[in-house]
Amino acid sequence: MTTRISRRALVAGLAGTSVLPFSEWFAREALAQPLSLSRIRYDVNSVAGRKMLVPYARAVEKMMRMSAQDPCSWTFQWYTHFVKGSTTKAAEISAIFGSGNSQHKTMAQEMWDTCQAHMGPPEDELAFFPWHRMFVFNFESIIRKVSGVPTLTLPYWNYSNATTRAMPAAFRQPNSPLFRSSRNSGPNAGAQIPAAQVALTALGEATYGPNGAASGFDQAIDFGIHGNVHVWVGNSQGMGSIPWSAFDPIFWMHHCNIDRLWASWNKAGRANPAGSWSDEKFIFANDRCERIEMKNGDVDDIAKLHYTYDRFEPVPGAIQAVRAATPTVHLEAIAQGGAAAAASGPIALEVGPTRIMLRAPAQAVAGPTFAARMKALPAEGRIYLVMKDAAAAAQPEVVYDVYLDAPENFRPSENDPHHVGTINFFAAAGTQAMPGSVPRTFSLDVTQQVRALAAVDQLSANPAVTIVPAGQPSAAARPVIGQIQIVEQ
């Protein structure tokens, strides 16, 4: 397993290297354009959005012809997210730059494999939104320069809209630089992503980071809709795998939309983290291929960056208030064979439905059944299905639908009242480039479903959780979940 160097340690170690602060570069660039006018990112399916795809495609083609040593090339930008999964960062730098030293080789050492939230300690997860905003912002500036169209902005793919859940047609043309064969067959054939995989429930989260069993907005988006779209679109050598994902031109439309969702959440008055979060720094290349240093506080509001979106999503009232972060465990998984003892090892997911029985914890005080407690659940109470330490040996290449207390031999459907959500192993599967990827914890708010089932006496005292792959998972994946609980908070 490779040793990770934290982002803070890496930046501190490079303190003596020449760097252009983002604020200085941005002020310099802003002098050449009217600051009173924000650039607008458009829906990719709108007239304006489709118009932007024409110079975008030309720029992609030009960048793909550039030397991989050029920080403005397609490969260099792709590798900033993560080096391709068939090799390692060190090996690829050696192959591209050789044994000598150069300014761009140093930049590659600094920039490549710096995608946040997909590996490393928990504090890196809170940089998921700002790191990707920096990444997309700088990539957009490079695309604008390469295309020669100063008004170009990257459009976003609004796959949560019922009328635009298919991949935009421009990305499905085999002769286009926007096409990739490393996608699943459905997206390239015009299939629509299932609505449950792109539901916007995360917008109701009250906090940016986790709060007890509540995942918080950052993880609810990252572990949910973000990963679901990646896995639905691409295979293990495309969008479905972290090291390969930024090779696909649709990556940027996806992340523009993820950025738009963060902006929508902030626009509704939801707060980003306070304190040292704003000071965390990262290195990128700007449109002149210069090394610039950015920090979270530079990008915590899109108004600071002089761009906006043609439309923001409405944000509902918070689905949970900020409460004490100590949840009460009502139920937990037992061994898959139904043994009385709690499961002693990870729960392996099968190639078909996996049914896991739940029971009250051994230390729980005798009292009303789970079903009875749910009937009496206070109005402010929230129930979460928590699945801890999800990991896989390789990308399963499918998402998994989760059902609570569904009957045996039921017919899976996202419209089933027992359906409570979808999970994916996008960032929880190892590759050669990422042998130490970090297991994930999924927390699904199942309050609405539990209340509805309890109200009609269809909630068991000891319900089961059924996890069903949405397709045929890869045999090499071997996905597992370490622990499953139902908790109240």
DOMI-414132 format. One record per residue (C-alpha): residue in one letter; x, y, z. Coordinates in pm, whole numbers, always signed. Layout:
BEGIN
["a", [X, Y, Z]]
...
//
This chain:
BEGIN
["m", [+0, +0, +0]]
["t", [+141, +338, -96]]
["t", [+206, +602, +166]]
["r", [-4, +918, +130]]
["i", [+124, +1267, +192]]
["s", [-147, +1502, +314]]
["r", [-234, +1803, +103]]
["r", [-123, +2036, +383]]
["a", [+215, +1865, +415]]
["l", [+267, +1867, +38]]
["v", [+192, +2236, +3]]
["a", [+411, +2319, +303]]
["g", [+696, +2120, +149]]
["l", [+669, +2326, -170]]
["a", [+674, +2659, +7]]
["g", [+1005, +2752, -149]]
["t", [+887, +2689, -505]]
["s", [+778, +2986, -717]]
["v", [+401, +3009, -718]]
["l", [+147, +3262, -838]]
["p", [-130, +3320, -584]]
["f", [-473, +3279, -738]]
["s", [-589, +3621, -620]]
["e", [-301, +3790, -807]]
["w", [-362, +3597, -1129]]
["f", [-738, +3648, -1112]]
["a", [-702, +4021, -1055]]
["r", [-465, +4042, -1351]]
["e", [-699, +3848, -1579]]
["a", [-1004, +4039, -1456]]
["l", [-854, +4366, -1584]]
["a", [-904, +4239, -1939]]
["q", [-1277, +4181, -1905]]
["p", [-1579, +4370, -1765]]
["l", [-1608, +4255, -1404]]
["s", [-1966, +4375, -1382]]
["l", [-2070, +4087, -1609]]
["s", [-2061, +3734, -1479]]
["r", [-2003, +3452, -1721]]
["i", [-2300, +3216, -1738]]
["r", [-2285, +2838, -1749]]
["y", [-2585, +2700, -1937]]
["d", [-2782, +2379, -1937]]
["v", [-2617, +2159, -2200]]
["n", [-2958, +2086, -2352]]
["s", [-3047, +2453, -2397]]
["v", [-2979, +2644, -2718]]
["a", [-2695, +2836, -2551]]
["g", [-2552, +2518, -2397]]
["r", [-2547, +2330, -2727]]
["k", [-2377, +2629, -2887]]
["m", [-2097, +2606, -2629]]
["l", [-2031, +2243, -2721]]
["v", [-1904, +2338, -3068]]
["p", [-1589, +2524, -2952]]
["y", [-1561, +2283, -2657]]
["a", [-1528, +1987, -2894]]
["r", [-1266, +2171, -3102]]
["a", [-1067, +2256, -2790]]
["v", [-1084, +1897, -2663]]
["e", [-945, +1774, -2995]]
["k", [-659, +2028, -2983]]
["m", [-574, +1946, -2621]]
["m", [-563, +1574, -2697]]
["r", [-296, +1643, -2961]]
["m", [-76, +1838, -2719]]
["s", [+223, +1680, -2551]]
["a", [+142, +1522, -2216]]
["q", [+425, +1736, -2075]]
["d", [+217, +2049, -2138]]
["p", [+11, +2147, -1830]]
["c", [-265, +2267, -2066]]
["s", [-288, +1933, -2246]]
["w", [-576, +1691, -2211]]
["t", [-357, +1426, -2048]]
["f", [-203, +1665, -1795]]
["q", [-546, +1791, -1693]]
["w", [-687, +1438, -1676]]
["y", [-396, +1330, -1455]]
["t", [-451, +1624, -1222]]
["h", [-764, +1440, -1115]]
["f", [-589, +1101, -1112]]
["v", [-340, +911, -1326]]
["k", [-488, +630, -1538]]
["g", [-558, +310, -1350]]
["s", [-318, +85, -1544]]
["t", [-9, +247, -1394]]
["t", [+108, +465, -1107]]
["k", [+186, +834, -1079]]
["a", [+559, +777, -1038]]
["a", [+577, +539, -1334]]
["e", [+377, +771, -1560]]
["i", [+587, +1077, -1470]]
["s", [+901, +876, -1548]]
["a", [+756, +758, -1880]]
["i", [+648, +1107, -1989]]
["f", [+927, +1329, -1852]]
["g", [+1222, +1092, -1827]]
["s", [+1490, +1115, -1560]]
["g", [+1574, +1484, -1600]]
["n", [+1422, +1780, -1421]]
["s", [+1195, +2045, -1565]]
["q", [+942, +2300, -1450]]
["h", [+652, +2102, -1592]]
["k", [+774, +1777, -1438]]
["t", [+774, +1950, -1100]]
["m", [+420, +2072, -1167]]
["a", [+313, +1716, -1251]]
["q", [+459, +1592, -924]]
["e", [+265, +1860, -739]]
["m", [-64, +1842, -927]]
["w", [-131, +1488, -1041]]
["d", [-342, +1258, -823]]
["t", [-468, +1544, -607]]
["c", [-841, +1479, -638]]
["q", [-989, +1523, -294]]
["a", [-1244, +1303, -117]]
["h", [-1157, +986, -307]]
["m", [-874, +876, -81]]
["g", [-700, +969, +240]]
["p", [-809, +1096, +582]]
["p", [-1162, +1219, +660]]
["e", [-1064, +1586, +648]]
["d", [-991, +1552, +277]]
["e", [-1358, +1469, +215]]
["l", [-1461, +1821, +316]]
["a", [-1256, +1953, +23]]
["f", [-1458, +1758, -235]]
["f", [-1660, +2060, -347]]
["p", [-1390, +2332, -344]]
["w", [-1120, +2113, -505]]
["h", [-1349, +2022, -794]]
["r", [-1462, +2383, -831]]
["m", [-1097, +2487, -865]]
["f", [-1033, +2203, -1109]]
["v", [-1330, +2288, -1332]]
["f", [-1266, +2663, -1311]]
["n", [-906, +2631, -1431]]
["f", [-994, +2372, -1693]]
["e", [-1264, +2605, -1825]]
["s", [-1013, +2889, -1852]]
["i", [-777, +2660, -2048]]
["i", [-1060, +2546, -2278]]
["r", [-1154, +2909, -2336]]
["k", [-796, +2999, -2431]]
["v", [-739, +2691, -2651]]
["s", [-1072, +2737, -2831]]
["g", [-1008, +3104, -2902]]
["v", [-1364, +3182, -2791]]
["p", [-1342, +3425, -2495]]
["t", [-1712, +3387, -2413]]
["l", [-1701, +3007, -2386]]
["t", [-1835, +2853, -2064]]
["l", [-1873, +2488, -1979]]
["p", [-2237, +2377, -1983]]
["y", [-2382, +2147, -1717]]
["w", [-2576, +1824, -1763]]
["n", [-2896, +1839, -1558]]
["y", [-2966, +1466, -1537]]
["s", [-3215, +1518, -1253]]
["n", [-3457, +1682, -1497]]
["a", [-3699, +1414, -1619]]
["t", [-3666, +1535, -1980]]
["t", [-3283, +1541, -1995]]
["r", [-3170, +1226, -1816]]
["a", [-3012, +1084, -2133]]
["m", [-2652, +1174, -2212]]
["p", [-2652, +1476, -2447]]
["a", [-2652, +1369, -2812]]
["a", [-2325, +1549, -2894]]
["f", [-2138, +1307, -2669]]
["r", [-2284, +1000, -2840]]
["q", [-2151, +1059, -3192]]
["p", [-1870, +804, -3259]]
["n", [-1671, +1043, -3481]]
["s", [-1680, +1329, -3228]]
["p", [-1391, +1414, -2993]]
["l", [-1658, +1417, -2722]]
["f", [-1731, +1045, -2769]]
["r", [-1575, +771, -2558]]
["s", [-1611, +396, -2606]]
["s", [-1525, +338, -2238]]
["r", [-1886, +397, -2141]]
["n", [-2158, +152, -2063]]
["s", [-2376, +67, -2360]]
["g", [-2689, +236, -2229]]
["p", [-2559, +595, -2208]]
["n", [-2401, +582, -2554]]
["a", [-2728, +444, -2693]]
["g", [-2937, +725, -2547]]
["a", [-3073, +545, -2240]]
["q", [-3197, +754, -1948]]
["i", [-3037, +730, -1608]]
["p", [-3295, +599, -1355]]
["a", [-3460, +879, -1159]]
["a", [-3376, +727, -820]]
["q", [-3003, +751, -895]]
["v", [-3021, +1128, -951]]
["a", [-3279, +1235, -694]]
["l", [-3199, +1570, -529]]
["t", [-3277, +1471, -170]]
["a", [-2928, +1577, -60]]
["l", [-3029, +1942, -108]]
["g", [-3234, +1910, +209]]
["e", [-2929, +1841, +427]]
["a", [-2886, +2102, +698]]
["t", [-2509, +2080, +749]]
["y", [-2213, +2073, +512]]
["g", [-2030, +1796, +699]]
["p", [-2156, +1489, +889]]
["n", [-2367, +1533, +1200]]
["g", [-2396, +1200, +1379]]
["a", [-2581, +960, +1151]]
["a", [-2673, +1239, +909]]
["s", [-2418, +1238, +628]]
["g", [-2431, +1612, +559]]
["f", [-2455, +1778, +219]]
["d", [-2096, +1713, +110]]
["q", [-2109, +1335, +154]]
["a", [-2473, +1304, +50]]
["i", [-2383, +1450, -290]]
["d", [-2039, +1289, -326]]
["f", [-2138, +937, -216]]
["g", [-2479, +960, -382]]
["i", [-2574, +1139, -705]]
["h", [-2210, +1216, -791]]
["g", [-2089, +856, -770]]
["n", [-2411, +717, -917]]
["v", [-2369, +917, -1239]]
["h", [-2003, +819, -1269]]
["v", [-2085, +448, -1239]]
["w", [-2392, +463, -1464]]
["v", [-2202, +638, -1744]]
["g", [-1866, +462, -1754]]
["n", [-1702, +126, -1713]]
["s", [-1389, +47, -1510]]
["q", [-1169, +219, -1770]]
["g", [-1390, +523, -1803]]
["m", [-1618, +743, -1594]]
["g", [-1689, +451, -1360]]
["s", [-1335, +451, -1221]]
["i", [-1166, +745, -1048]]
["p", [-830, +716, -1230]]
["w", [-992, +705, -1574]]
["s", [-1292, +933, -1525]]
["a", [-1146, +1271, -1626]]
["f", [-1047, +1126, -1966]]
["d", [-1415, +1143, -2066]]
["p", [-1532, +1488, -2189]]
["i", [-1870, +1433, -2017]]
["f", [-1682, +1446, -1684]]
["w", [-1677, +1825, -1700]]
["m", [-2050, +1858, -1772]]
["h", [-2115, +1626, -1477]]
["h", [-1896, +1828, -1243]]
["c", [-2040, +2158, -1359]]
["n", [-2374, +2023, -1244]]
["i", [-2231, +1905, -911]]
["d", [-2086, +2255, -868]]
["r", [-2428, +2403, -954]]
["l", [-2588, +2194, -681]]
["w", [-2339, +2327, -426]]
["a", [-2410, +2681, -544]]
["s", [-2784, +2613, -515]]
["w", [-2741, +2486, -158]]
["n", [-2537, +2794, -63]]
["k", [-2784, +3025, -236]]
["a", [-3052, +2897, +3]]
["g", [-2844, +3016, +299]]
["r", [-2671, +2688, +388]]
["a", [-2326, +2745, +537]]
["n", [-1989, +2605, +436]]
["p", [-1742, +2491, +705]]
["a", [-1585, +2755, +923]]
["g", [-1229, +2787, +1050]]
["s", [-923, +2632, +887]]
["w", [-1126, +2478, +601]]
["s", [-1101, +2810, +414]]
["d", [-721, +2805, +429]]
["e", [-657, +2462, +276]]
["k", [-445, +2509, -38]]
["f", [-401, +2328, -370]]
["i", [-189, +2370, -682]]
["f", [-331, +2400, -1036]]
["a", [-229, +2522, -1381]]
["n", [-405, +2830, -1520]]
["d", [-478, +2914, -1883]]
["r", [-118, +3024, -1937]]
["c", [+7, +2693, -1800]]
["e", [+142, +2876, -1496]]
["r", [+150, +2718, -1153]]
["i", [-105, +2885, -927]]
["e", [-197, +2827, -566]]
["m", [-561, +2832, -461]]
["k", [-737, +2789, -129]]
["n", [-1089, +2685, -39]]
["g", [-1173, +3038, +70]]
["d", [-1100, +3163, -284]]
["v", [-1385, +2955, -424]]
["d", [-1644, +2923, -148]]
["d", [-1881, +3153, -339]]
["i", [-1916, +3157, -718]]
["a", [-1969, +3534, -705]]
["k", [-1599, +3565, -616]]
["l", [-1516, +3391, -944]]
["h", [-1745, +3603, -1162]]
["y", [-1955, +3322, -1302]]
["t", [-2309, +3201, -1242]]
["y", [-2561, +2948, -1375]]
["d", [-2868, +3004, -1587]]
["r", [-3072, +2816, -1329]]
["f", [-3039, +2704, -969]]
["e", [-3225, +2421, -797]]
["p", [-3482, +2501, -527]]
["v", [-3370, +2387, -184]]
["p", [-3635, +2243, +49]]
["g", [-3655, +2303, +418]]
["a", [-3381, +2109, +594]]
["i", [-3479, +1746, +637]]
["q", [-3314, +1748, +974]]
["a", [-3222, +2021, +1214]]
["v", [-2876, +2039, +1367]]
["r", [-2916, +1815, +1671]]
["a", [-2704, +1621, +1914]]
["a", [-2481, +1393, +1712]]
["t", [-2527, +1076, +1919]]
["p", [-2773, +842, +1747]]
["t", [-2966, +557, +1908]]
["v", [-2912, +218, +1746]]
["h", [-3244, +37, +1700]]
["l", [-3137, -254, +1479]]
["e", [-2819, -410, +1343]]
["a", [-2725, -682, +1100]]
["i", [-2693, -1043, +1205]]
["a", [-2507, -1317, +1018]]
["q", [-2651, -1375, +674]]
["g", [-2756, -1729, +760]]
["g", [-2979, -1593, +1034]]
["a", [-2756, -1706, +1322]]
["a", [-2822, -1557, +1660]]
["a", [-2475, -1407, +1694]]
["a", [-2396, -1074, +1535]]
["a", [-2207, -1098, +1207]]
["s", [-1836, -1123, +1285]]
["g", [-1707, -1020, +943]]
["p", [-1798, -811, +641]]
["i", [-2125, -880, +459]]
["a", [-2050, -995, +107]]
["l", [-2285, -870, -164]]
["e", [-2397, -1139, -407]]
["v", [-2433, -1119, -785]]
["g", [-2807, -1119, -721]]
["p", [-3011, -981, -429]]
["t", [-2846, -998, -87]]
["r", [-3091, -1017, +203]]
["i", [-2959, -918, +546]]
["m", [-3170, -971, +855]]
["l", [-3170, -710, +1131]]
["r", [-3235, -743, +1501]]
["a", [-3218, -532, +1815]]
["p", [-2864, -497, +1956]]
["a", [-2776, -753, +2223]]
["q", [-2730, -476, +2480]]
["a", [-3067, -316, +2405]]
["v", [-3316, -296, +2691]]
["a", [-3632, -498, +2631]]
["g", [-3923, -284, +2522]]
["p", [-4153, -207, +2230]]
["t", [-4067, -361, +1893]]
["f", [-3903, -155, +1621]]
["a", [-4235, -134, +1435]]
["a", [-4410, -6, +1748]]
["r", [-4139, +250, +1810]]
["m", [-4166, +379, +1455]]
["k", [-4540, +429, +1493]]
["a", [-4463, +649, +1792]]
["l", [-4170, +829, +1629]]
["p", [-4172, +1199, +1726]]
["a", [-4236, +1448, +1446]]
["e", [-3876, +1571, +1464]]
["g", [-3725, +1222, +1473]]
["r", [-3513, +1097, +1184]]
["i", [-3432, +735, +1100]]
["y", [-3116, +640, +909]]
["l", [-3003, +319, +748]]
["v", [-2627, +325, +800]]
["m", [-2398, +95, +598]]
["k", [-2042, +121, +720]]
["d", [-1707, +29, +562]]
["a", [-1829, -41, +210]]
["a", [-1538, -155, -7]]
["a", [-1463, -358, -318]]
["a", [-1157, -524, -469]]
["a", [-1247, -375, -808]]
["q", [-1519, -150, -950]]
["p", [-1848, -349, -964]]
["e", [-1952, -132, -1262]]
["v", [-2309, -115, -1134]]
["v", [-2493, +69, -860]]
["y", [-2694, -116, -594]]
["d", [-3055, -45, -500]]
["v", [-3140, -75, -131]]
["y", [-3476, -195, +5]]
["l", [-3598, -201, +363]]
["d", [-3826, -481, +480]]
["a", [-3918, -595, +130]]
["p", [-4079, -941, +110]]
["e", [-3869, -1232, -1]]
["n", [-3870, -1293, -377]]
["f", [-4014, -946, -446]]
["r", [-3975, -776, -784]]
["p", [-3721, -493, -745]]
["s", [-3836, -150, -864]]
["e", [-3729, +202, -772]]
["n", [-4101, +282, -732]]
["d", [-4146, +10, -468]]
["p", [-4244, +160, -129]]
["h", [-3961, -43, +28]]
["h", [-3697, +123, -193]]
["v", [-3488, +358, +26]]
["g", [-3196, +457, -193]]
["t", [-2899, +367, -408]]
["i", [-2534, +311, -321]]
["n", [-2224, +286, -538]]
["f", [-1862, +179, -496]]
["f", [-1716, +451, -719]]
["a", [-1461, +565, -460]]
["a", [-1447, +245, -256]]
["a", [-1276, +15, -507]]
["g", [-902, -34, -549]]
["t", [-694, -9, -870]]
["q", [-323, -26, -944]]
["a", [-313, +352, -921]]
["m", [-526, +357, -605]]
["p", [-446, +42, -406]]
["g", [-537, +214, -82]]
["s", [-879, +358, -160]]
["v", [-1080, +425, +153]]
["p", [-1398, +233, +249]]
["r", [-1713, +444, +252]]
["t", [-2003, +476, +493]]
["f", [-2345, +532, +338]]
["s", [-2621, +686, +545]]
["l", [-2969, +685, +391]]
["d", [-3247, +886, +551]]
["v", [-3532, +632, +555]]
["t", [-3770, +827, +779]]
["q", [-4036, +878, +514]]
["q", [-4042, +513, +410]]
["v", [-4041, +385, +769]]
["r", [-4329, +611, +869]]
["a", [-4532, +507, +565]]
["l", [-4476, +133, +620]]
["a", [-4548, +158, +993]]
["a", [-4870, +351, +929]]
["v", [-5015, +60, +729]]
["d", [-4871, -214, +954]]
["q", [-4624, -330, +689]]
["l", [-4309, -279, +898]]
["s", [-4171, -589, +1067]]
["a", [-4040, -607, +1419]]
["n", [-3716, -741, +1273]]
["p", [-3698, -612, +915]]
["a", [-3450, -714, +649]]
["v", [-3234, -501, +424]]
["t", [-3214, -623, +65]]
["i", [-2936, -493, -160]]
["v", [-2984, -555, -533]]
["p", [-2730, -482, -810]]
["a", [-2879, -278, -1095]]
["g", [-2727, -504, -1358]]
["q", [-2454, -769, -1367]]
["p", [-2167, -677, -1131]]
["s", [-1808, -755, -1222]]
["a", [-1696, -1092, -1086]]
["a", [-1368, -935, -972]]
["a", [-1538, -672, -758]]
["r", [-1621, -875, -445]]
["p", [-1802, -583, -273]]
["v", [-1861, -598, +101]]
["i", [-2026, -389, +372]]
["g", [-1872, -400, +717]]
["q", [-2177, -321, +928]]
["i", [-2543, -230, +884]]
["q", [-2753, -46, +1142]]
["i", [-3080, +140, +1169]]
["v", [-3045, +438, +1399]]
["e", [-3258, +723, +1527]]
["q", [-3131, +1076, +1565]]
//
